[in-house]
């Protein structure tokens, strides 16, 4: 994961969990973060099926939280 991807990923979590109420994420940043999360889930062999589903639900929840 490069610097831009990690920055987008961090902003994704901040927006998804409401950690910083004034933070926002742009559509391109959101797309980068989602791709990173999907790659991390696919490449991690230690995650159970339920944990993978939880990550997918996080993406759906973040889509609902963002307004652009």
N, CA, C and O atoms as a Tripos MOL2 file, in Angstrom:
@<TRIPOS>MOLECULE
protein
  272   271    68     0     0
PROTEIN
NO_CHARGES

@<TRIPOS>ATOM
      1 N           0.8570   -1.1590    0.0000 N.3       1 UNK1
      2 CA          0.0000    0.0000    0.0000 C.3       1 UNK1
      3 C           0.9150    1.2370    0.0000 C.2       1 UNK1
      4 O           1.8000    1.3680    0.8460 O.2       1 UNK1
      5 N           0.6870    2.1220   -0.9480 N.am      2 UNK2
      6 CA          1.5030    3.3270   -1.0140 C.3       2 UNK2
      7 C           0.9210    4.4190   -0.1180 C.2       2 UNK2
      8 O          -0.0990    4.2130    0.5400 O.2       2 UNK2
      9 N           1.5750    5.5790   -0.0970 N.am      3 UNK3
     10 CA          1.1770    6.6580    0.8010 C.3       3 UNK3
     11 C          -0.2360    7.1600    0.5080 C.2       3 UNK3
     12 O          -1.0270    7.3510    1.4310 O.2       3 UNK3
     13 N          -0.5550    7.3710   -0.7530 N.am      4 UNK4
     14 CA         -1.8830    7.8760   -1.1230 C.3       4 UNK4
     15 C          -2.9650    6.8850   -0.7030 C.2       4 UNK4
     16 O          -4.0040    7.2770   -0.1710 O.2       4 UNK4
     17 N          -2.7130    5.6030   -0.9450 N.am      5 UNK5
     18 CA         -3.6890    4.5840   -0.5660 C.3       5 UNK5
     19 C          -3.8890    4.5510    0.9490 C.2       5 UNK5
     20 O          -5.0180    4.4300    1.4240 O.2       5 UNK5
     21 N          -2.8040    4.6580    1.7030 N.am      6 UNK6
     22 CA         -2.9420    4.6330    3.1630 C.3       6 UNK6
     23 C          -3.6680    5.8760    3.6810 C.2       6 UNK6
     24 O          -4.4330    5.7890    4.6410 O.2       6 UNK6
     25 N          -3.4340    7.0210    3.0580 N.am      7 UNK7
     26 CA         -4.1390    8.2420    3.4370 C.3       7 UNK7
     27 C          -5.6450    8.1050    3.1650 C.2       7 UNK7
     28 O          -6.4680    8.4530    4.0110 O.2       7 UNK7
     29 N          -5.9890    7.6030    1.9950 N.am      8 UNK8
     30 CA         -7.4000    7.3930    1.6500 C.3       8 UNK8
     31 C          -8.0440    6.3760    2.5810 C.2       8 UNK8
     32 O          -9.1930    6.5350    2.9920 O.2       8 UNK8
     33 N          -7.2960    5.3350    2.9060 N.am      9 UNK9
     34 CA         -7.8000    4.2920    3.7970 C.3       9 UNK9
     35 C          -8.0870    4.8660    5.1870 C.2       9 UNK9
     36 O          -9.1020    4.5370    5.8010 O.2       9 UNK9
     37 N          -7.1970    5.7200    5.6750 N.am     10 UNK10
     38 CA         -7.3900    6.3510    6.9810 C.3      10 UNK10
     39 C          -8.6040    7.2740    6.9720 C.2      10 UNK10
     40 O          -9.3940    7.2790    7.9170 O.2      10 UNK10
     41 N          -8.7480    8.0520    5.9090 N.am     11 UNK11
     42 CA         -9.9040    8.9390    5.8030 C.3      11 UNK11
     43 C         -11.1920    8.1340    5.7160 C.2      11 UNK11
     44 O         -12.2200    8.5410    6.2580 O.2      11 UNK11
     45 N         -11.1420    6.9980    5.0400 N.am     12 UNK12
     46 CA        -12.2990    6.1110    4.9250 C.3      12 UNK12
     47 C         -12.7880    5.6950    6.3120 C.2      12 UNK12
     48 O         -13.9800    5.7910    6.6030 O.2      12 UNK12
     49 N         -11.8760    5.2340    7.1650 N.am     13 UNK13
     50 CA        -12.2620    4.8130    8.5030 C.3      13 UNK13
     51 C         -12.7420    5.9820    9.3500 C.2      13 UNK13
     52 O         -13.6780    5.8320   10.1350 O.2      13 UNK13
     53 N         -12.1220    7.1320    9.2020 N.am     14 UNK14
     54 CA        -12.5470    8.3080    9.9680 C.3      14 UNK14
     55 C         -13.9800    8.6920    9.6120 C.2      14 UNK14
     56 O         -14.7660    9.0400   10.4940 O.2      14 UNK14
     57 N         -14.3200    8.6320    8.3440 N.am     15 UNK15
     58 CA        -15.6710    8.9750    7.9060 C.3      15 UNK15
     59 C         -16.6550    7.8600    8.2690 C.2      15 UNK15
     60 O         -17.7590    8.1310    8.7420 O.2      15 UNK15
     61 N         -16.2550    6.6270    8.0480 N.am     16 UNK16
     62 CA        -17.1660    5.4970    8.2890 C.3      16 UNK16
     63 C         -17.5740    5.3880    9.7520 C.2      16 UNK16
     64 O         -18.7310    5.0960   10.0550 O.2      16 UNK16
     65 N         -16.6290    5.6190   10.6610 N.am     17 UNK17
     66 CA        -16.9260    5.4770   12.0770 C.3      17 UNK17
     67 C         -17.2670    6.7940   12.7530 C.2      17 UNK17
     68 O         -17.5430    6.8240   13.9520 O.2      17 UNK17
     69 N         -17.2490    7.8770   11.9960 N.am     18 UNK18
     70 CA        -17.5850    9.1760   12.5700 C.3      18 UNK18
     71 C         -16.5580    9.6640   13.5680 C.2      18 UNK18
     72 O         -16.9030   10.3810   14.5080 O.2      18 UNK18
     73 N         -15.2980    9.2860   13.3830 N.am     19 UNK19
     74 CA        -14.2520    9.6570   14.3300 C.3      19 UNK19
     75 C         -13.9380   11.1490   14.2980 C.2      19 UNK19
     76 O         -13.5840   11.7400   15.3180 O.2      19 UNK19
     77 N         -14.0700   11.7390   13.1430 N.am     20 UNK20
     78 CA        -13.8170   13.1710   13.0040 C.3      20 UNK20
     79 C         -15.0270   13.7650   12.2890 C.2      20 UNK20
     80 O         -15.1410   13.6450   11.0690 O.2      20 UNK20
     81 N         -15.9230   14.3970   13.0240 N.am     21 UNK21
     82 CA        -17.1790   14.8760   12.4300 C.3      21 UNK21
     83 C         -16.9990   15.8270   11.2500 C.2      21 UNK21
     84 O         -17.8480   15.8750   10.3600 O.2      21 UNK21
     85 N         -15.9170   16.5730   11.2340 N.am     22 UNK22
     86 CA        -15.7070   17.5220   10.1430 C.3      22 UNK22
     87 C         -14.9180   16.9320    8.9730 C.2      22 UNK22
     88 O         -14.6810   17.6110    7.9740 O.2      22 UNK22
     89 N         -14.5230   15.6990    9.0980 N.am     23 UNK23
     90 CA        -13.7560   15.0890    8.0090 C.3      23 UNK23
     91 C         -14.6910   14.6800    6.8750 C.2      23 UNK23
     92 O         -15.8650   14.3770    7.0860 O.2      23 UNK23
     93 N         -14.1460   14.6820    5.6960 N.am     24 UNK24
     94 CA        -14.9150   14.2640    4.5290 C.3      24 UNK24
     95 C         -13.9840   13.5030    3.6000 C.2      24 UNK24
     96 O         -12.7610   13.5530    3.7340 O.2      24 UNK24
     97 N         -14.5790   12.8130    2.6800 N.am     25 UNK25
     98 CA        -13.8110   12.0360    1.7160 C.3      25 UNK25
     99 C         -14.4260   12.2580    0.3420 C.2      25 UNK25
    100 O         -15.6470   12.3060    0.1930 O.2      25 UNK25
    101 N         -13.5710   12.3910   -0.6460 N.am     26 UNK26
    102 CA        -14.0570   12.5850   -2.0060 C.3      26 UNK26
    103 C         -14.3530   11.2300   -2.6330 C.2      26 UNK26
    104 O         -13.9240   10.1920   -2.1280 O.2      26 UNK26
    105 N         -15.0760   11.2500   -3.7170 N.am     27 UNK27
    106 CA        -15.4230   10.0070   -4.4180 C.3      27 UNK27
    107 C         -14.1800    9.2390   -4.8730 C.2      27 UNK27
    108 O         -14.1210    8.0260   -4.6710 O.2      27 UNK27
    109 N         -13.1650    9.9080   -5.4910 N.am     28 UNK28
    110 CA        -11.9630    9.1540   -5.8840 C.3      28 UNK28
    111 C         -11.2160    8.5620   -4.6870 C.2      28 UNK28
    112 O         -10.7030    7.4470   -4.7690 O.2      28 UNK28
    113 N         -11.1540    9.3080   -3.5670 N.am     29 UNK29
    114 CA        -10.5030    8.7850   -2.3710 C.3      29 UNK29
    115 C         -11.2740    7.5870   -1.8280 C.2      29 UNK29
    116 O         -10.6770    6.6000   -1.3980 O.2      29 UNK29
    117 N         -12.5800    7.6760   -1.8500 N.am     30 UNK30
    118 CA        -13.4210    6.5760   -1.3800 C.3      30 UNK30
    119 C         -13.1890    5.3250   -2.2250 C.2      30 UNK30
    120 O         -13.0630    4.2220   -1.6930 O.2      30 UNK30
    121 N         -13.1340    5.5050   -3.5400 N.am     31 UNK31
    122 CA        -12.9210    4.3600   -4.4380 C.3      31 UNK31
    123 C         -11.5680    3.7010   -4.1890 C.2      31 UNK31
    124 O         -11.4610    2.4750   -4.1980 O.2      31 UNK31
    125 N         -10.5350    4.5150   -3.9660 N.am     32 UNK32
    126 CA         -9.2020    3.9670   -3.6680 C.3      32 UNK32
    127 C          -9.2360    3.1810   -2.3650 C.2      32 UNK32
    128 O          -8.6910    2.0800   -2.2870 O.2      32 UNK32
    129 N          -9.8790    3.7460   -1.3380 N.am     33 UNK33
    130 CA         -9.9500    3.0780   -0.0450 C.3      33 UNK33
    131 C         -10.7160    1.7640   -0.1290 C.2      33 UNK33
    132 O         -10.3210    0.7750    0.4880 O.2      33 UNK33
    133 N         -11.8000    1.7480   -0.8800 N.am     34 UNK34
    134 CA        -12.5840    0.5200   -1.0280 C.3      34 UNK34
    135 C         -11.7690   -0.5500   -1.7400 C.2      34 UNK34
    136 O         -11.8030   -1.7160   -1.3480 O.2      34 UNK34
    137 N         -11.0450   -0.1710   -2.7720 N.am     35 UNK35
    138 CA        -10.2050   -1.1410   -3.4770 C.3      35 UNK35
    139 C          -9.1250   -1.7030   -2.5590 C.2      35 UNK35
    140 O          -8.8370   -2.8990   -2.6000 O.2      35 UNK35
    141 N          -8.5260   -0.8480   -1.7340 N.am     36 UNK36
    142 CA         -7.5090   -1.3100   -0.7810 C.3      36 UNK36
    143 C          -8.1080   -2.2880    0.2190 C.2      36 UNK36
    144 O          -7.5170   -3.3270    0.5130 O.2      36 UNK36
    145 N          -9.2740   -1.9550    0.7360 N.am     37 UNK37
    146 CA         -9.9280   -2.8340    1.6980 C.3      37 UNK37
    147 C         -10.2790   -4.1750    1.0680 C.2      37 UNK37
    148 O         -10.0970   -5.2210    1.6910 O.2      37 UNK37
    149 N         -10.7730   -4.1510   -0.1450 N.am     38 UNK38
    150 CA        -11.1080   -5.4040   -0.8320 C.3      38 UNK38
    151 C          -9.8630   -6.2500   -1.0650 C.2      38 UNK38
    152 O          -9.8990   -7.4660   -0.8800 O.2      38 UNK38
    153 N          -8.7540   -5.6150   -1.4700 N.am     39 UNK39
    154 CA         -7.5010   -6.3560   -1.6760 C.3      39 UNK39
    155 C          -7.0060   -6.9550   -0.3700 C.2      39 UNK39
    156 O          -6.5480   -8.0980   -0.3380 O.2      39 UNK39
    157 N          -7.0990   -6.1800    0.7130 N.am     40 UNK40
    158 CA         -6.6310   -6.6790    2.0000 C.3      40 UNK40
    159 C          -7.4670   -7.8650    2.4630 C.2      40 UNK40
    160 O          -6.9300   -8.8300    3.0050 O.2      40 UNK40
    161 N          -8.7610   -7.7970    2.2540 N.am     41 UNK41
    162 CA         -9.6350   -8.9020    2.6570 C.3      41 UNK41
    163 C          -9.3490  -10.1430    1.8150 C.2      41 UNK41
    164 O          -9.2800  -11.2520    2.3440 O.2      41 UNK41
    165 N          -9.1860   -9.9570    0.5190 N.am     42 UNK42
    166 CA         -8.9460  -11.0960   -0.3740 C.3      42 UNK42
    167 C          -7.5950  -11.7650   -0.1110 C.2      42 UNK42
    168 O          -7.4640  -12.9810   -0.2510 O.2      42 UNK42
    169 N          -6.6010  -10.9760    0.2660 N.am     43 UNK43
    170 CA         -5.2530  -11.5160    0.4460 C.3      43 UNK43
    171 C          -5.0080  -12.0830    1.8400 C.2      43 UNK43
    172 O          -4.0300  -12.8020    2.0450 O.2      43 UNK43
    173 N          -5.8720  -11.7760    2.7950 N.am     44 UNK44
    174 CA         -5.6850  -12.2480    4.1560 C.3      44 UNK44
    175 C          -6.3570  -13.6120    4.3190 C.2      44 UNK44
    176 O          -7.5830  -13.7180    4.3510 O.2      44 UNK44
    177 N          -5.5350  -14.6410    4.4200 N.am     45 UNK45
    178 CA         -6.0830  -16.0010    4.5200 C.3      45 UNK45
    179 C          -6.5500  -16.3350    5.9280 C.2      45 UNK45
    180 O          -7.2000  -17.3610    6.1320 O.2      45 UNK45
    181 N          -6.2310  -15.4860    6.9060 N.am     46 UNK46
    182 CA         -6.6020  -15.7610    8.2960 C.3      46 UNK46
    183 C          -8.0140  -15.2940    8.6530 C.2      46 UNK46
    184 O          -8.5180  -15.6250    9.7260 O.2      46 UNK46
    185 N          -8.6470  -14.5400    7.7790 N.am     47 UNK47
    186 CA         -9.9920  -14.0490    8.0680 C.3      47 UNK47
    187 C         -11.0280  -15.1360    7.8410 C.2      47 UNK47
    188 O         -10.9540  -15.8930    6.8730 O.2      47 UNK47
    189 N         -11.9800  -15.1990    8.7340 N.am     48 UNK48
    190 CA        -13.0810  -16.1400    8.5530 C.3      48 UNK48
    191 C         -14.0890  -15.5380    7.5830 C.2      48 UNK48
    192 O         -13.9920  -14.3690    7.2090 O.2      48 UNK48
    193 N         -15.0450  -16.3450    7.1890 N.am     49 UNK49
    194 CA        -16.0930  -15.8730    6.2840 C.3      49 UNK49
    195 C         -16.8810  -14.7320    6.9320 C.2      49 UNK49
    196 O         -17.2380  -13.7610    6.2650 O.2      49 UNK49
    197 N         -17.1470  -14.8540    8.2260 N.am     50 UNK50
    198 CA        -17.8940  -13.8190    8.9360 C.3      50 UNK50
    199 C         -17.1220  -12.5020    8.9830 C.2      50 UNK50
    200 O         -17.7160  -11.4320    8.8500 O.2      50 UNK50
    201 N         -15.8040  -12.5720    9.1700 N.am     51 UNK51
    202 CA        -14.9870  -11.3630    9.1990 C.3      51 UNK51
    203 C         -14.9590  -10.6900    7.8300 C.2      51 UNK51
    204 O         -14.9650   -9.4630    7.7350 O.2      51 UNK51
    205 N         -14.9290  -11.4850    6.7890 N.am     52 UNK52
    206 CA        -14.9610  -10.9260    5.4390 C.3      52 UNK52
    207 C         -16.2950  -10.2400    5.1680 C.2      52 UNK52
    208 O         -16.3390   -9.1780    4.5480 O.2      52 UNK52
    209 N         -17.3780  -10.8490    5.6330 N.am     53 UNK53
    210 CA        -18.6970  -10.2410    5.4760 C.3      53 UNK53
    211 C         -18.7910   -8.9380    6.2630 C.2      53 UNK53
    212 O         -19.4260   -7.9830    5.8160 O.2      53 UNK53
    213 N         -18.1670   -8.9010    7.4210 N.am     54 UNK54
    214 CA        -18.1540   -7.6870    8.2380 C.3      54 UNK54
    215 C         -17.4690   -6.5450    7.4930 C.2      54 UNK54
    216 O         -17.9260   -5.4040    7.5550 O.2      54 UNK54
    217 N         -16.3790   -6.8430    6.7910 N.am     55 UNK55
    218 CA        -15.6780   -5.8070    6.0180 C.3      55 UNK55
    219 C         -16.5520   -5.2970    4.8750 C.2      55 UNK55
    220 O         -16.5390   -4.1080    4.5560 O.2      55 UNK55
    221 N         -17.3040   -6.1990    4.2660 N.am     56 UNK56
    222 CA        -18.2130   -5.7860    3.1900 C.3      56 UNK56
    223 C         -19.3280   -4.8960    3.7350 C.2      56 UNK56
    224 O         -19.7300   -3.9310    3.0850 O.2      56 UNK56
    225 N         -19.8210   -5.2180    4.9190 N.am     57 UNK57
    226 CA        -20.8400   -4.3860    5.5480 C.3      57 UNK57
    227 C         -20.2860   -3.0130    5.9050 C.2      57 UNK57
    228 O         -21.0010   -2.0120    5.8410 O.2      57 UNK57
    229 N         -19.0150   -2.9680    6.2780 N.am     58 UNK58
    230 CA        -18.3700   -1.6910    6.5690 C.3      58 UNK58
    231 C         -18.3480   -0.8000    5.3280 C.2      58 UNK58
    232 O         -18.5810    0.4050    5.4220 O.2      58 UNK58
    233 N         -18.0750   -1.3820    4.1880 N.am     59 UNK59
    234 CA        -18.0720   -0.6190    2.9330 C.3      59 UNK59
    235 C         -19.4640   -0.0810    2.6430 C.2      59 UNK59
    236 O         -19.6170    1.0810    2.2650 O.2      59 UNK59
    237 N         -20.4720   -0.9150    2.8190 N.am     60 UNK60
    238 CA        -21.8500   -0.4660    2.5860 C.3      60 UNK60
    239 C         -22.2470    0.6450    3.5540 C.2      60 UNK60
    240 O         -22.9030    1.6120    3.1660 O.2      60 UNK60
    241 N         -21.8440    0.4990    4.8160 N.am     61 UNK61
    242 CA        -22.1560    1.5080    5.8030 C.3      61 UNK61
    243 C         -21.4680    2.8400    5.4700 C.2      61 UNK61
    244 O         -22.0620    3.9090    5.6130 O.2      61 UNK61
    245 N         -20.2300    2.7590    5.0310 N.am     62 UNK62
    246 CA        -19.4900    3.9680    4.6780 C.3      62 UNK62
    247 C         -20.1320    4.6720    3.4830 C.2      62 UNK62
    248 O         -20.1410    5.9010    3.4200 O.2      62 UNK62
    249 N         -20.6620    3.9110    2.5510 N.am     63 UNK63
    250 CA        -21.3500    4.5130    1.4070 C.3      63 UNK63
    251 C         -22.5660    5.3030    1.8750 C.2      63 UNK63
    252 O         -22.8680    6.3640    1.3280 O.2      63 UNK63
    253 N         -23.2530    4.7970    2.8690 N.am     64 UNK64
    254 CA        -24.4100    5.5070    3.4100 C.3      64 UNK64
    255 C         -24.0000    6.7610    4.1650 C.2      64 UNK64
    256 O         -24.7270    7.7540    4.1580 O.2      64 UNK64
    257 N         -22.8370    6.7250    4.8180 N.am     65 UNK65
    258 CA        -22.3760    7.8500    5.6240 C.3      65 UNK65
    259 C         -21.8450    9.0130    4.7780 C.2      65 UNK65
    260 O         -21.9070   10.1700    5.1930 O.2      65 UNK65
    261 N         -21.3360    8.7010    3.6210 N.am     66 UNK66
    262 CA        -20.7220    9.7470    2.8010 C.3      66 UNK66
    263 C         -21.7760   10.4540    1.9740 C.2      66 UNK66
    264 O         -22.7440    9.8560    1.5060 O.2      66 UNK66
    265 N         -21.5570   11.7260    1.8130 N.am     67 UNK67
    266 CA        -22.4530   12.5370    0.9840 C.3      67 UNK67
    267 C         -21.5720   13.4080    0.1160 C.2      67 UNK67
    268 O         -20.9500   14.3480    0.6090 O.2      67 UNK67
    269 N         -21.5100   13.1110   -1.1580 N.am     68 UNK68
    270 CA        -20.7390   13.9520   -2.0750 C.3      68 UNK68
    271 C         -21.5420   14.2980   -3.2580 C.2      68 UNK68
    272 O         -21.0610   15.0030   -4.1460 O.2      68 UNK68
@<TRIPOS>BOND
     1     1     2 1
     2     2     3 1
     3     3     4 2
     4     3     5 am
     5     5     6 1
     6     6     7 1
     7     7     8 2
     8     7     9 am
     9     9    10 1
    10    10    11 1
    11    11    12 2
    12    11    13 am
    13    13    14 1
    14    14    15 1
    15    15    16 2
    16    15    17 am
    17    17    18 1
    18    18    19 1
    19    19    20 2
    20    19    21 am
    21    21    22 1
    22    22    23 1
    23    23    24 2
    24    23    25 am
    25    25    26 1
    26    26    27 1
    27    27    28 2
    28    27    29 am
    29    29    30 1
    30    30    31 1
    31    31    32 2
    32    31    33 am
    33    33    34 1
    34    34    35 1
    35    35    36 2
    36    35    37 am
    37    37    38 1
    38    38    39 1
    39    39    40 2
    40    39    41 am
    41    41    42 1
    42    42    43 1
    43    43    44 2
    44    43    45 am
    45    45    46 1
    46    46    47 1
    47    47    48 2
    48    47    49 am
    49    49    50 1
    50    50    51 1
    51    51    52 2
    52    51    53 am
    53    53    54 1
    54    54    55 1
    55    55    56 2
    56    55    57 am
    57    57    58 1
    58    58    59 1
    59    59    60 2
    60    59    61 am
    61    61    62 1
    62    62    63 1
    63    63    64 2
    64    63    65 am
    65    65    66 1
    66    66    67 1
    67    67    68 2
    68    67    69 am
    69    69    70 1
    70    70    71 1
    71    71    72 2
    72    71    73 am
    73    73    74 1
    74    74    75 1
    75    75    76 2
    76    75    77 am
    77    77    78 1
    78    78    79 1
    79    79    80 2
    80    79    81 am
    81    81    82 1
    82    82    83 1
    83    83    84 2
    84    83    85 am
    85    85    86 1
    86    86    87 1
    87    87    88 2
    88    87    89 am
    89    89    90 1
    90    90    91 1
    91    91    92 2
    92    91    93 am
    93    93    94 1
    94    94    95 1
    95    95    96 2
    96    95    97 am
    97    97    98 1
    98    98    99 1
    99    99   100 2
   100    99   101 am
   101   101   102 1
   102   102   103 1
   103   103   104 2
   104   103   105 am
   105   105   106 1
   106   106   107 1
   107   107   108 2
   108   107   109 am
   109   109   110 1
   110   110   111 1
   111   111   112 2
   112   111   113 am
   113   113   114 1
   114   114   115 1
   115   115   116 2
   116   115   117 am
   117   117   118 1
   118   118   119 1
   119   119   120 2
   120   119   121 am
   121   121   122 1
   122   122   123 1
   123   123   124 2
   124   123   125 am
   125   125   126 1
   126   126   127 1
   127   127   128 2
   128   127   129 am
   129   129   130 1
   130   130   131 1
   131   131   132 2
   132   131   133 am
   133   133   134 1
   134   134   135 1
   135   135   136 2
   136   135   137 am
   137   137   138 1
   138   138   139 1
   139   139   140 2
   140   139   141 am
   141   141   142 1
   142   142   143 1
   143   143   144 2
   144   143   145 am
   145   145   146 1
   146   146   147 1
   147   147   148 2
   148   147   149 am
   149   149   150 1
   150   150   151 1
   151   151   152 2
   152   151   153 am
   153   153   154 1
   154   154   155 1
   155   155   156 2
   156   155   157 am
   157   157   158 1
   158   158   159 1
   159   159   160 2
   160   159   161 am
   161   161   162 1
   162   162   163 1
   163   163   164 2
   164   163   165 am
   165   165   166 1
   166   166   167 1
   167   167   168 2
   168   167   169 am
   169   169   170 1
   170   170   171 1
   171   171   172 2
   172   171   173 am
   173   173   174 1
   174   174   175 1
   175   175   176 2
   176   175   177 am
   177   177   178 1
   178   178   179 1
   179   179   180 2
   180   179   181 am
   181   181   182 1
   182   182   183 1
   183   183   184 2
   184   183   185 am
   185   185   186 1
   186   186   187 1
   187   187   188 2
   188   187   189 am
   189   189   190 1
   190   190   191 1
   191   191   192 2
   192   191   193 am
   193   193   194 1
   194   194   195 1
   195   195   196 2
   196   195   197 am
   197   197   198 1
   198   198   199 1
   199   199   200 2
   200   199   201 am
   201   201   202 1
   202   202   203 1
   203   203   204 2
   204   203   205 am
   205   205   206 1
   206   206   207 1
   207   207   208 2
   208   207   209 am
   209   209   210 1
   210   210   211 1
   211   211   212 2
   212   211   213 am
   213   213   214 1
   214   214   215 1
   215   215   216 2
   216   215   217 am
   217   217   218 1
   218   218   219 1
   219   219   220 2
   220   219   221 am
   221   221   222 1
   222   222   223 1
   223   223   224 2
   224   223   225 am
   225   225   226 1
   226   226   227 1
   227   227   228 2
   228   227   229 am
   229   229   230 1
   230   230   231 1
   231   231   232 2
   232   231   233 am
   233   233   234 1
   234   234   235 1
   235   235   236 2
   236   235   237 am
   237   237   238 1
   238   238   239 1
   239   239   240 2
   240   239   241 am
   241   241   242 1
   242   242   243 1
   243   243   244 2
   244   243   245 am
   245   245   246 1
   246   246   247 1
   247   247   248 2
   248   247   249 am
   249   249   250 1
   250   250   251 1
   251   251   252 2
   252   251   253 am
   253   253   254 1
   254   254   255 1
   255   255   256 2
   256   255   257 am
   257   257   258 1
   258   258   259 1
   259   259   260 2
   260   259   261 am
   261   261   262 1
   262   262   263 1
   263   263   264 2
   264   263   265 am
   265   265   266 1
   266   266   267 1
   267   267   268 2
   268   267   269 am
   269   269   270 1
   270   270   271 1
   271   271   272 2
@<TRIPOS>SUBSTRUCTURE
     1 UNK1         2 RESIDUE 1 A UNK
     2 UNK2         6 RESIDUE 1 A UNK
     3 UNK3        10 RESIDUE 1 A UNK
     4 UNK4        14 RESIDUE 1 A UNK
     5 UNK5        18 RESIDUE 1 A UNK
     6 UNK6        22 RESIDUE 1 A UNK
     7 UNK7        26 RESIDUE 1 A UNK
     8 UNK8        30 RESIDUE 1 A UNK
     9 UNK9        34 RESIDUE 1 A UNK
    10 UNK10       38 RESIDUE 1 A UNK
    11 UNK11       42 RESIDUE 1 A UNK
    12 UNK12       46 RESIDUE 1 A UNK
    13 UNK13       50 RESIDUE 1 A UNK
    14 UNK14       54 RESIDUE 1 A UNK
    15 UNK15       58 RESIDUE 1 A UNK
    16 UNK16       62 RESIDUE 1 A UNK
    17 UNK17       66 RESIDUE 1 A UNK
    18 UNK18       70 RESIDUE 1 A UNK
    19 UNK19       74 RESIDUE 1 A UNK
    20 UNK20       78 RESIDUE 1 A UNK
    21 UNK21       82 RESIDUE 1 A UNK
    22 UNK22       86 RESIDUE 1 A UNK
    23 UNK23       90 RESIDUE 1 A UNK
    24 UNK24       94 RESIDUE 1 A UNK
    25 UNK25       98 RESIDUE 1 A UNK
    26 UNK26      102 RESIDUE 1 A UNK
    27 UNK27      106 RESIDUE 1 A UNK
    28 UNK28      110 RESIDUE 1 A UNK
    29 UNK29      114 RESIDUE 1 A UNK
    30 UNK30      118 RESIDUE 1 A UNK
    31 UNK31      122 RESIDUE 1 A UNK
    32 UNK32      126 RESIDUE 1 A UNK
    33 UNK33      130 RESIDUE 1 A UNK
    34 UNK34      134 RESIDUE 1 A UNK
    35 UNK35      138 RESIDUE 1 A UNK
    36 UNK36      142 RESIDUE 1 A UNK
    37 UNK37      146 RESIDUE 1 A UNK
    38 UNK38      150 RESIDUE 1 A UNK
    39 UNK39      154 RESIDUE 1 A UNK
    40 UNK40      158 RESIDUE 1 A UNK
    41 UNK41      162 RESIDUE 1 A UNK
    42 UNK42      166 RESIDUE 1 A UNK
    43 UNK43      170 RESIDUE 1 A UNK
    44 UNK44      174 RESIDUE 1 A UNK
    45 UNK45      178 RESIDUE 1 A UNK
    46 UNK46      182 RESIDUE 1 A UNK
    47 UNK47      186 RESIDUE 1 A UNK
    48 UNK48      190 RESIDUE 1 A UNK
    49 UNK49      194 RESIDUE 1 A UNK
    50 UNK50      198 RESIDUE 1 A UNK
    51 UNK51      202 RESIDUE 1 A UNK
    52 UNK52      206 RESIDUE 1 A UNK
    53 UNK53      210 RESIDUE 1 A UNK
    54 UNK54      214 RESIDUE 1 A UNK
    55 UNK55      218 RESIDUE 1 A UNK
    56 UNK56      222 RESIDUE 1 A UNK
    57 UNK57      226 RESIDUE 1 A UNK
    58 UNK58      230 RESIDUE 1 A UNK
    59 UNK59      234 RESIDUE 1 A UNK
    60 UNK60      238 RESIDUE 1 A UNK
    61 UNK61      242 RESIDUE 1 A UNK
    62 UNK62      246 RESIDUE 1 A UNK
    63 UNK63      250 RESIDUE 1 A UNK
    64 UNK64      254 RESIDUE 1 A UNK
    65 UNK65      258 RESIDUE 1 A UNK
    66 UNK66      262 RESIDUE 1 A UNK
    67 UNK67      266 RESIDUE 1 A UNK
    68 UNK68      270 RESIDUE 1 A UNK
